[in-house]
Amino acid sequence: DKKIAAVSAQMAETDKKMAETDKKIAAVSAQMAETDKKIAAVSAQMAETDKKLAALIEQVAQTNKNAEEAKDRASKLSDRWGSFLEYYLAPGIPIVFPQRGYPIREVYRRCKAKKGGDTMEVDIMGVNEEYVILIEVKSTLEVENVNEHIKRLEKFKEFFPLYKNFKIIGAVAGIEVRENADRYAYHKGLFVLGQTGENIKILNDEKFRPKIW
């Protein structure tokens, strides 16, 4: 009887331990289920974030496309304004420059020349027996445009050797002037052209003397 009682007690202890193990297993299972639930929630949140990010990327791409299109339209509009200004200025060149001692005999627009693989284009060119006046026309005149024109003046005779014995003078014009580009051009020895009513005029004062290239 004693042995039977001992075995019974041992079995009862074993059942107790198994019950505690089952309880722990159930707790772990519940915890894993909760973890799975949280993982599923995070995954859903990440999927939503990915969706929003994709939409944002698409929106940025569309914005960039619109910006490029707007830039292209602005560039074409600027070119049209520049061409209009060239047509507007050209007839006045033989009128205003003789007032400063430079009688212009011929006026040319969009003069192009090639040298090697490089090309030079002059918006308006006024010529007499001694001088060539190169005029750069921009819808918006900036300091960078003035510097580019100075480089053009420096290399002009390389591209147009027909005028290698002429004195070269520079001038700039613009509908809108930024960065005090007109004053900058003045100090660099360039004429600055502007508008007065329906006519053009030289904005430089009478004491101005142009640089000769």
Buried (B, 14 or more C-beta within 10 A) or exposed (E): EEEEEEEEEEEEEEEEEEEEEEEEEEEEEEEEEEEEEEEEEEEEEEEEEEEEEEEEEEEEEEEEEEEEEEEEEEEEEBEEBBBEBBEBBBEBBBEBBEEBEBBBEEBBBEBEBEEEEEEBEBBBBBBBEEBBBBBBBBBBBBBEBBBEBBEBBEBBBEBBEEBEEBBBBBBBBBBEBBEEBBEBBBEBBBBBBBBEEEEBBBBBEEEBEBEEB
